Amino acid sequence: MPGYANYKTLYKEEYNCLKDEGYDVEKFIQPSPDTEGFLPFPGECDSYNDTDDRDFWKKAYENLIKVRNTPLVDGYPYVEPNDFEGIMKEADHAPVLTPLSDEEYMDRLSGAFYGRCAAVILGKPLEMGMTKTDIKEYLESVNEYPLNDFVSPYSEKLDKRLRGDCIYSTKGNVKFAQSDDDINYTLLDLVLAETHPAGFKKADIGWNWLNNISYHWCWCASRQAYYNMVNLDERYDTDKQIDEIPYKLNPWRECIDGQIRTDLWGYIHPADLYNACRDSFTDCSFSLTKNGIYGGMFVAGALSAALSKNTSVDKIISAGLASIPKKSRLHEAITSVCNWWKEFGDWEKVCDKIYEKYGHLPFAATLNNMSIVALGIVAGELDYTKSICIATMCGIDTDCNAGTVGSIVGAAVGLKNVPSRWYEPLNDTIKSTVAAVGEVKISEIIKRINHLKRINYHC
């Protein structure tokens, strides 16, 4: 199997990804499996070759990816570059950001990272493919709706248990921050920056993963990137092969991976949007393209603004939008959420609009999940509890979205304004699966992040 999925699944996911990117995929559909280069519609895949023959689907996939060599459809309204200079050229003007004092920064950074860890734990047991409706039904069955605390692990009324591997992230059982990819990525980037004091390149990201994390702790585009790193061919130029990774066997190149792994770059570049964006871009472009990259850059930019004086919801959103192309699909999605919130003032109604517009996307896509992140920020109004609970109750990738919202809002309000009932149960401990880190104190990680900020680190 070529990494994360078989060729049949790769084919179906690639088809949808190409269509969303603006390619005229349907133009290349052939009418019969007897035709050379036959390409079925995704909904018809199960009607052909019911043995899931690897060679059949491998050939179909290889024919399909040739569509990337064709022009986009006429009138495609989005401008979505993959290079840093192109992205910055297409972005909005950035808001003016004023640096914090050292004392203010440490409180805000502590709020950001403790806030991230606690919010990831909140959302973790609900990461079961549950929708807003599913979560509301479950929470009502245990008398915990609207959400205001960690979640009970079992509903007697529904005879339903949440994830068994997340028992230590449920109400009454939280004693530390469990291993989670959302937290692992922040730690991985911390190790990357510490071991590359002169700055890092895309290749360094891949080697850092291989040295410090298991393949099975990566998902979507990250797992494909890991797979491709393991399978680098020493006969060919390594840097060229690494440059090909975002598109190689990777229809998840616009998925959530970027937005859950770039917090560190916002943390160490407070009130410094440009460098937060540059480091985030280098990180994300290792495995992602277009809106996958933009998701990470939005988060880094939003955090940079959250870690500045006189921050506000508007400033955070404006800084995030100033980090991505103004004619991108992600910019449109975030702007739509803000406009829906102004129109309805009701997070459930806005969430329904998100499902209506982006419900066709994969569970771990960027546009649907970043829309929920934006909703958590604007509807939460910089109230930490309200913000992370809204992000969780919206469903989809609950731990990712809650964690990102908790990080941004925690950065904006500082630890002194994050209720201690969220972070005290963690006992200042992360049990990570990052080899170079292992079990570690949250306070120790904050000190190490602060050191990177003090030396003005950037790649």
BAKE-860872 format. One record per residue (C-alpha): residue number from 1; residue in one letter; z, y, x. Coordinates in nm, 4 decimals. Each point is the difference from the previous one (the first is absolute). Layout:
<pts>
  pos  code         Z         Y         X
  NUM     a         Z         Y         X
...
</pts>
This chain:
<pts>
  pos  code         Z         Y         X
    1     m    0.0000    0.0000    0.0000
    2     p   -0.0952    0.3429    0.1447
    3     g    0.3454    0.1553    0.0046
    4     y    0.1663    0.1187   -0.3192
    5     a   -0.2395   -0.1667   -0.2450
    6     n   -0.2969   -0.2345   -0.0331
    7     y   -0.3570    0.1269   -0.0040
    8     k   -0.0265   -0.0152   -0.3771
    9     t    0.2937    0.2379   -0.0357
   10     l   -0.1303    0.2169    0.2827
   11     y   -0.3303    0.0225   -0.1827
   12     k    0.1532    0.1106   -0.3305
   13     e    0.2325    0.2527    0.1652
   14     e   -0.2770    0.1371    0.2220
   15     y   -0.2306    0.0471   -0.2970
   16     n    0.2568    0.2156   -0.1796
   17     c    0.0886    0.1917    0.3158
   18     l   -0.3641    0.0841    0.0726
   19     k   -0.0519    0.1154   -0.3567
   20     d    0.3043    0.2299    0.0184
   21     e   -0.1262    0.1389    0.3315
   22     g   -0.3192    0.1114   -0.1721
   23     y   -0.2510   -0.2668    0.0983
   24     d   -0.2623   -0.1125   -0.2502
   25     v    0.1165   -0.3620    0.0102
   26     e   -0.1574   -0.1039   -0.3273
   27     k   -0.3419    0.0903    0.1373
   28     f    0.0316   -0.2955    0.2366
   29     i    0.1026   -0.2599   -0.2564
   30     q   -0.2531   -0.2833   -0.0166
   31     p   -0.0835   -0.1810   -0.3260
   32     s    0.0384   -0.3606    0.1088
   33     p    0.2032   -0.2138    0.2418
   34     d   -0.3354   -0.1447    0.1076
   35     t   -0.1030    0.3406    0.1353
   36     e    0.0466    0.0658    0.3701
   37     g    0.2890    0.2398    0.0429
   38     f    0.1362   -0.0670   -0.3493
   39     l    0.2991    0.2210   -0.0842
   40     p    0.1904   -0.0691   -0.3237
   41     f    0.2040    0.2606   -0.1846
   42     p    0.3751   -0.0492    0.0661
   43     g    0.0635   -0.0995   -0.3611
   44     e   -0.2617   -0.2706    0.0300
   45     c    0.1256   -0.1506    0.3258
   46     d    0.1804   -0.2881   -0.1642
   47     s   -0.3213   -0.1036   -0.1759
   48     y   -0.1643   -0.0835    0.3302
   49     n    0.0829   -0.2599    0.2573
   50     d    0.3197   -0.1225   -0.1630
   51     t    0.0876   -0.1940    0.3151
   52     d    0.0654    0.3344    0.1758
   53     d   -0.2252   -0.1169    0.2827
   54     r    0.0859    0.2048    0.3075
   55     d   -0.3560    0.0281    0.1305
   56     f   -0.1325    0.1231   -0.3363
   57     w    0.2550    0.2799   -0.0269
   58     k   -0.0136    0.0860    0.3674
   59     k   -0.3737    0.0593   -0.0335
   60     a    0.0499    0.2003   -0.3195
   61     y    0.2641    0.2151    0.1712
   62     e   -0.2193    0.0583    0.3054
   63     n   -0.2872    0.1078   -0.2242
   64     l    0.2273    0.2262   -0.2008
   65     i    0.1380    0.1957    0.2958
   66     k   -0.3554    0.1020    0.0917
   67     v    0.0311    0.2447   -0.2893
   68     r    0.2095    0.2187    0.2324
   69     n   -0.3228    0.0775    0.1881
   70     t   -0.1508    0.1632   -0.3090
   71     p    0.0466    0.3557   -0.1329
   72     l    0.2648    0.0862   -0.2574
   73     v   -0.1111    0.0435   -0.3591
   74     d   -0.1608    0.3308   -0.0894
   75     g    0.2522    0.2531   -0.1209
   76     y    0.3048   -0.1763    0.1462
   77     p    0.2572    0.2810   -0.0299
   78     y    0.2356   -0.0852    0.2867
   79     v   -0.0078    0.0987    0.3672
   80     e    0.2103   -0.2482    0.1963
   81     p   -0.0346    0.0085    0.3805
   82     n    0.1651   -0.2573    0.2261
   83     d    0.0469    0.2206    0.3083
   84     f    0.2971    0.2296    0.0559
   85     e   -0.1987    0.3180    0.0563
   86     g   -0.2084   -0.0705   -0.3096
   87     i    0.3096   -0.0599   -0.2102
   88     m    0.1678    0.3211    0.1150
   89     k   -0.3195    0.1977   -0.0559
   90     e   -0.0143   -0.1220   -0.3614
   91     a    0.3728    0.0607   -0.0693
   92     d    0.1685    0.2878   -0.1822
   93     h    0.1752    0.2762    0.1933
   94     a    0.3500   -0.1076    0.0977
   95     p    0.3089    0.1818   -0.1280
   96     v    0.2100    0.1902    0.2526
   97     l    0.2906   -0.2193    0.1156
   98     t    0.3143    0.1313    0.1702
   99     p    0.1947   -0.2311    0.2338
  100     l    0.3564   -0.1084   -0.0722
  101     s    0.2955    0.0484    0.2307
  102     d    0.1075   -0.3100    0.1935
  103     e    0.2976   -0.0471   -0.2297
  104     e   -0.2123    0.0354   -0.3132
  105     y   -0.2579   -0.2390    0.1392
  106     m    0.2534   -0.2767    0.0647
  107     d    0.1323    0.0203   -0.3564
  108     r   -0.3529   -0.0010   -0.1428
  109     l   -0.1143   -0.2832    0.2268
  110     s    0.3054   -0.2028   -0.0987
  111     g   -0.0806    0.0627   -0.3653
  112     a   -0.3576   -0.1106    0.0603
  113     f    0.0707   -0.3282    0.1748
  114     y    0.3105   -0.1049   -0.1909
  115     g   -0.1870    0.1098   -0.3108
  116     r   -0.2994   -0.2115    0.0931
  117     c    0.2065   -0.3112    0.0686
  118     a    0.2006    0.0264   -0.3223
  119     a   -0.3070    0.0620   -0.2146
  120     v   -0.1897   -0.2947    0.1521
  121     i    0.2966   -0.2232   -0.0879
  122     l    0.0004    0.1390   -0.3550
  123     g   -0.3651   -0.0863   -0.0579
  124     k   -0.0155   -0.3234    0.2007
  125     p    0.1162   -0.2568   -0.2615
  126     l   -0.2380    0.1477   -0.2600
  127     e   -0.3078   -0.0401    0.2207
  128     m   -0.1339   -0.2831   -0.2139
  129     g   -0.3212    0.1478   -0.1345
  130     m    0.1987    0.1605   -0.2808
  131     t   -0.1401    0.2891   -0.2007
  132     k    0.1949    0.2913   -0.1438
  133     t    0.0265   -0.1917   -0.3272
  134     d    0.1245   -0.3165    0.1726
  135     i    0.2672    0.1904    0.1905
  136     k    0.1176    0.1875   -0.3068
  137     e    0.0344   -0.3272   -0.1919
  138     y    0.1998   -0.1566    0.2826
  139     l    0.2279    0.3000    0.0508
  140     e    0.0673    0.0320   -0.3721
  141     s    0.0920   -0.3686   -0.0119
  142     v    0.2760    0.0575    0.2593
  143     n    0.1061    0.3388   -0.1434
  144     e   -0.1242    0.1891    0.3067
  145     y   -0.2727    0.2176   -0.1508
  146     p   -0.0640    0.2683    0.1022
  147     l    0.0585   -0.1186    0.3550
  148     n    0.2876    0.1680    0.1815
  149     d    0.1230   -0.2606    0.2492
  150     f   -0.1023   -0.3155    0.1828
  151     v   -0.1389   -0.2632   -0.2364
  152     s    0.1784   -0.3071   -0.1345
  153     p   -0.1653   -0.3200    0.1275
  154     y   -0.0015   -0.1936   -0.3275
  155     s   -0.0658    0.0707   -0.3675
  156     e    0.1789   -0.2468   -0.2232
  157     k   -0.1778    0.1436   -0.3027
  158     l   -0.3459   -0.0662    0.1491
  159     d    0.1139   -0.2954    0.2134
  160     k   -0.1808    0.1697    0.2848
  161     r    0.0944    0.0325    0.3654
  162     l   -0.1274    0.2583    0.2420
  163     r   -0.1242   -0.1055    0.3434
  164     g    0.2241   -0.2671    0.1459
  165     d   -0.0653    0.1190    0.3545
  166     c    0.1341    0.3429   -0.0951
  167     i    0.3471   -0.0910   -0.1219
  168     y    0.1509    0.2283    0.2669
  169     s   -0.1931    0.2903   -0.1500
  170     t    0.1472   -0.0360   -0.3495
  171     k    0.2967    0.1552   -0.1756
  172     g    0.3335   -0.1183    0.1357
  173     n   -0.1636   -0.1829    0.2915
  174     v   -0.1198    0.2797    0.2285
  175     k    0.1744   -0.0272    0.3386
  176     f   -0.2805    0.1128    0.2341
  177     a   -0.3663    0.0982   -0.0077
  178     q   -0.1988   -0.3209   -0.0245
  179     s   -0.3089   -0.0614    0.2089
  180     d   -0.2932    0.1725   -0.1640
  181     d   -0.3438    0.1000    0.1209
  182     d    0.0581    0.3601   -0.1108
  183     i    0.3001    0.0316    0.2308
  184     n   -0.1572   -0.2165    0.2721
  185     y   -0.2947    0.2386    0.0344
  186     t    0.2256    0.2969    0.0728
  187     l    0.1786   -0.2060    0.2641
  188     l   -0.3288   -0.1240    0.1445
  189     d   -0.1254    0.3564    0.0387
  190     l    0.3293    0.0971    0.1606
  191     v   -0.0444   -0.2791    0.2569
  192     l   -0.3636    0.1052    0.0498
  193     a    0.0938    0.3605    0.0735
  194     e    0.2885   -0.0960    0.2276
  195     t   -0.2113   -0.2400    0.2053
  196     h   -0.2942    0.2408    0.0255
  197     p    0.1571    0.3291    0.1087
  198     a   -0.3376    0.1439    0.0977
  199     g   -0.1435   -0.0721   -0.3438
  200     f   -0.1641   -0.2987   -0.1675
  201     k   -0.3494   -0.1126   -0.0902
  202     k   -0.1236   -0.2277   -0.2786
  203     a    0.0072   -0.3032    0.2265
  204     d    0.3681    0.0616    0.0755
  205     i    0.0810   -0.0335   -0.3697
  206     g   -0.1541   -0.3457   -0.0147
  207     w    0.1736   -0.1275    0.3124
  208     n    0.3288    0.1447   -0.1235
  209     w   -0.0327   -0.2001   -0.3224
  210     l   -0.0865   -0.3211    0.1799
  211     n    0.2973    0.0415    0.2322
  212     n    0.2538    0.0887   -0.2675
  213     i   -0.0801   -0.1338   -0.3458
  214     s   -0.1091   -0.3251   -0.1602
  215     y   -0.3448   -0.0277   -0.1574
  216     h    0.1638   -0.0906   -0.3308
  217     w    0.1916    0.3290   -0.0084
  218     c   -0.3339    0.1810   -0.0396
  219     w   -0.2031    0.0299   -0.3184
  220     c   -0.3423    0.1257   -0.1090
  221     a   -0.1800    0.2060    0.2662
  222     s    0.2836   -0.0461    0.2481
  223     r   -0.0240   -0.3768   -0.0157
  224     q   -0.3757    0.0148    0.0497
  225     a    0.0467    0.2321    0.2968
  226     y    0.2574   -0.2393    0.1475
  227     y   -0.2403   -0.2915   -0.0566
  228     n   -0.2796    0.1883    0.1742
  229     m    0.2246    0.0916    0.2926
  230     v    0.0950   -0.3646    0.0497
  231     n   -0.3683   -0.0933   -0.0078
  232     l   -0.1302    0.2603    0.2450
  233     d   -0.2799   -0.1508    0.2055
  234     e    0.0540    0.0551    0.3717
  235     r   -0.3746   -0.0200    0.0595
  236     y   -0.0518    0.3365   -0.1665
  237     d    0.1326    0.3522    0.0408
  238     t    0.3559    0.0074   -0.1404
  239     d    0.0011    0.3654   -0.1037
  240     k   -0.3242   -0.0431   -0.1912
  241     q    0.1396   -0.3026   -0.1834
  242     i    0.3134    0.1960   -0.0891
  243     d   -0.2125    0.2863   -0.1327
  244     e   -0.1650   -0.2528   -0.2353
  245     i    0.3291   -0.1298   -0.1422
  246     p    0.0273    0.2290   -0.3074
  247     y   -0.3218   -0.1422   -0.1464
  248     k    0.0144   -0.3555    0.1333
  249     l    0.0873   -0.2496   -0.2765
  250     n    0.1987    0.2825   -0.1553
  251     p   -0.0689    0.1026   -0.3596
  252     w    0.3594    0.1324   -0.0060
  253     r   -0.0877    0.2862    0.2351
  254     e    0.1037    0.2569   -0.2629
  255     c    0.3269   -0.1679   -0.0915
  256     i    0.3618    0.1095    0.0198
  257     d    0.0595   -0.0987    0.3636
  258     g   -0.0361    0.3545    0.1327
  259     q    0.2367    0.1757   -0.2334
  260     i    0.2842   -0.2435    0.0720
  261     r   -0.0158    0.0184    0.3785
  262     t   -0.0336    0.3667    0.0993
  263     d    0.3456    0.1408   -0.0783
  264     l    0.0934    0.0164    0.3674
  265     w   -0.2780    0.2482    0.0767
  266     g    0.1296    0.2365   -0.2672
  267     y    0.3576   -0.0495    0.1227
  268     i   -0.0740    0.0946    0.3601
  269     h   -0.2298    0.2913   -0.0872
  270     p    0.2079    0.2103   -0.2409
  271     a   -0.1794    0.3171   -0.1097
  272     d   -0.2929   -0.1089    0.2200
  273     l   -0.2699   -0.1184   -0.2362
  274     y   -0.2783   -0.0311    0.2563
  275     n    0.1770   -0.2415    0.2332
  276     a    0.1485   -0.1984   -0.2883
  277     c   -0.3534   -0.0450   -0.1307
  278     r   -0.1504   -0.0817    0.3397
  279     d    0.2504   -0.2746    0.0812
  280     s   -0.0280   -0.1364   -0.3526
  281     f   -0.3786   -0.0057    0.0226
  282     t    0.0053   -0.1958    0.3274
  283     d    0.2447   -0.2477   -0.1525
  284     c   -0.1885   -0.0520   -0.3268
  285     s   -0.3537   -0.0055    0.1411
  286     f    0.0845   -0.3183    0.1901
  287     s   -0.0325   -0.2028   -0.3222
  288     l   -0.1061    0.2340   -0.2805
  289     t   -0.2755    0.2341   -0.1133
  290     k   -0.0341    0.3021   -0.2271
  291     n    0.2705    0.0051   -0.2680
  292     g    0.1998   -0.2646    0.1819
  293     i    0.0265    0.2443    0.2906
  294     y    0.0548    0.2953   -0.2317
  295     g    0.2993   -0.1680   -0.1644
  296     g    0.1762   -0.0153    0.3347
  297     m   -0.0966    0.3547    0.0896
  298     f    0.1216    0.1329   -0.3354
  299     v    0.3406   -0.1619    0.0523
  300     a    0.0335    0.1281    0.3575
  301     g   -0.1011    0.3494   -0.1095
  302     a    0.2346   -0.0018   -0.2995
  303     l    0.2878   -0.1113    0.2243
  304     s   -0.0774    0.2680    0.2566
  305     a    0.0311    0.2579   -0.2782
  306     a    0.3102   -0.1637   -0.1464
  307     l    0.1593    0.0405    0.3445
  308     s   -0.0426    0.3770    0.0020
  309     k    0.1944    0.2976   -0.1315
  310     n   -0.0142    0.1024   -0.3656
  311     t   -0.1814   -0.3145   -0.0988
  312     s   -0.1029   -0.0612   -0.3600
  313     v   -0.2016   -0.2439   -0.2065
  314     d   -0.2993    0.2351    0.0109
  315     k    0.0199    0.0385    0.3777
  316     i    0.0287   -0.3761    0.0524
  317     i   -0.2992   -0.0770   -0.2219
  318     s   -0.2023    0.2869    0.1484
  319     a    0.0672   -0.1234    0.3542
  320     g   -0.0985   -0.3548   -0.0955
  321     l   -0.3229    0.1234   -0.1569
  322     a   -0.0682    0.2185    0.3054
  323     s    0.0044   -0.3213    0.2059
  324     i   -0.2942   -0.1650   -0.1785
  325     p   -0.3549    0.0945   -0.1059
  326     k   -0.0040    0.2177   -0.3104
  327     k   -0.3008   -0.1898   -0.1376
  328     s    0.1540   -0.3446    0.0464
  329     r    0.0990   -0.2409   -0.2738
  330     l    0.3621    0.0214    0.1130
  331     h    0.0054    0.3789   -0.0233
  332     e   -0.1389   -0.0321   -0.3522
  333     a    0.2646   -0.2589   -0.0906
  334     i    0.2952    0.2068    0.1268
  335     t   -0.1341    0.3152   -0.1616
  336     s   -0.0471   -0.1849   -0.3292
  337     v    0.3606   -0.1209    0.0046
  338     c    0.1251    0.3545    0.0580
  339     n   -0.2151    0.1311   -0.2842
  340     w    0.1117   -0.2787   -0.2349
  341     w    0.3614    0.0766    0.0804
  342     k   -0.0545    0.3679   -0.0836
  343     e   -0.1686   -0.1036   -0.3250
  344     f    0.2435   -0.2668   -0.1210
  345     g    0.3265    0.0507    0.1886
  346     d    0.0701   -0.3684   -0.0714
  347     w   -0.0157   -0.2513    0.2833
  348     e   -0.0799   -0.2927   -0.2302
  349     k   -0.3018    0.1778   -0.1467
  350     v   -0.1236    0.0898    0.3475
  351     c    0.0535   -0.3569    0.1156
  352     d   -0.2084   -0.1215   -0.2939
  353     k   -0.2795    0.2333    0.1111
  354     i    0.0195   -0.1467    0.3517
  355     y   -0.0363   -0.3519   -0.1409
  356     e   -0.2877    0.1141   -0.2200
  357     k   -0.1937    0.1524    0.2903
  358     y    0.0897   -0.2365    0.2835
  359     g    0.1029   -0.3204   -0.1728
  360     h   -0.3141   -0.1767    0.1229
  361     l    0.1055    0.0315    0.3635
  362     p    0.1757   -0.2737    0.2007
  363     f    0.3795   -0.0226   -0.0108
  364     a    0.0293    0.1461    0.3511
  365     a   -0.2707    0.2674   -0.0183
  366     t    0.0630    0.3551    0.1184
  367     l   -0.1111    0.2068   -0.2984
  368     n    0.2187   -0.1646   -0.2651
  369     n    0.3097   -0.0243    0.2194
  370     m   -0.0283    0.3456    0.1568
  371     s   -0.0365    0.1399   -0.3518
  372     i    0.3374   -0.1557   -0.0812
  373     v    0.1468    0.1459    0.3184
  374     a   -0.1232    0.3444   -0.1032
  375     l    0.1459   -0.0493   -0.3462
  376     g    0.3378   -0.0983    0.1440
  377     i    0.0008    0.3193    0.2068
  378     v   -0.1056    0.2465   -0.2700
  379     a    0.1897   -0.1567   -0.2912
  380     g    0.3094   -0.0678    0.2110
  381     e    0.0262    0.3697    0.0833
  382     l    0.1733   -0.0756    0.3331
  383     d    0.2808   -0.1906   -0.1702
  384     y    0.0218   -0.3086    0.2228
  385     t    0.1216   -0.2463   -0.2645
  386     k   -0.2399    0.1213   -0.2661
  387     s   -0.2938   -0.0057    0.2418
  388     i    0.0424   -0.3542    0.1365
  389     c    0.0819   -0.1423   -0.3421
  390     i   -0.3143    0.1480   -0.1579
  391     a   -0.2112   -0.1371    0.2862
  392     t    0.1529   -0.3442   -0.0541
  393     m   -0.0269    0.0004   -0.3786
  394     c   -0.3725    0.0786    0.0242
  395     g   -0.0601   -0.3500    0.1354
  396     i   -0.2798   -0.1325    0.2226
  397     d    0.1147    0.0024    0.3680
  398     t    0.3571    0.0959   -0.0785
  399     d    0.1678   -0.0240    0.3407
  400     c   -0.2840    0.1830    0.1764
  401     n   -0.0136    0.2860   -0.2481
  402     a    0.3760    0.0405   -0.0367
  403     g    0.0404   -0.0120    0.3782
  404     t   -0.2578    0.2728    0.0589
  405     v    0.1461    0.2222   -0.2717
  406     g    0.3521   -0.0619    0.1311
  407     s   -0.1088    0.0959    0.3493
  408     i   -0.1706    0.3235   -0.1064
  409     v    0.2673    0.1126   -0.2456
  410     g    0.2794   -0.1049    0.2363
  411     a   -0.1651    0.2143    0.2689
  412     a   -0.0177    0.2955   -0.2365
  413     v    0.3623   -0.0096   -0.1156
  414     g    0.1834   -0.1517    0.2989
  415     l    0.2557   -0.2765    0.0125
  416     k    0.2697    0.2245   -0.1458
  417     n   -0.2001    0.0040   -0.3245
  418     v   -0.0792   -0.3722   -0.0131
  419     p    0.2736   -0.1674   -0.2075
  420     s    0.1998   -0.2246    0.2311
  421     r   -0.0046   -0.2851   -0.2531
  422     w   -0.3598   -0.0607    0.1068
  423     y    0.0491   -0.0302    0.3750
  424     e    0.3640   -0.1020    0.0516
  425     p   -0.0647   -0.3592   -0.1207
  426     l   -0.2517   -0.0366    0.2857
  427     n    0.2917    0.0121    0.2456
  428     d   -0.2160    0.1949    0.2455
  429     t   -0.1972   -0.3199    0.0702
  430     i   -0.3624   -0.1107   -0.0042
  431     k   -0.0788   -0.3668    0.0523
  432     s   -0.3551    0.0482    0.1169
  433     t   -0.2532   -0.2573    0.1129
  434     v   -0.1371    0.2277    0.2733
  435     a    0.0547   -0.1896    0.3247
  436     a    0.0837    0.3033    0.2142
  437     v    0.2508    0.1255   -0.2562
  438     g    0.1572   -0.2887   -0.1927
  439     e    0.3221    0.0843   -0.1813
  440     v    0.0761    0.3652    0.0612
  441     k    0.2119    0.2874   -0.1258
  442     i   -0.1830    0.2523   -0.2149
  443     s    0.1882    0.2787    0.1775
  444     e   -0.1294   -0.1289    0.3347
  445     i   -0.3604    0.0150   -0.1214
  446     i    0.0565    0.3583   -0.1153
  447     k    0.1258    0.0946    0.3477
  448     r   -0.3075   -0.1564    0.1592
  449     i   -0.2329    0.1834   -0.2386
  450     n    0.1783    0.3258    0.0780
  451     h   -0.0575   -0.0597    0.3711
  452     l   -0.3758   -0.0299   -0.0560
  453     k    0.0053    0.3245   -0.1943
  454     r    0.1957    0.1759    0.2751
  455     i   -0.2503   -0.0981    0.2686
  456     n   -0.2838    0.1191   -0.2279
  457     y   -0.1748   -0.3363   -0.0016
  458     h   -0.3609   -0.0281   -0.1162
  459     c   -0.2932   -0.2206    0.0880
</pts>
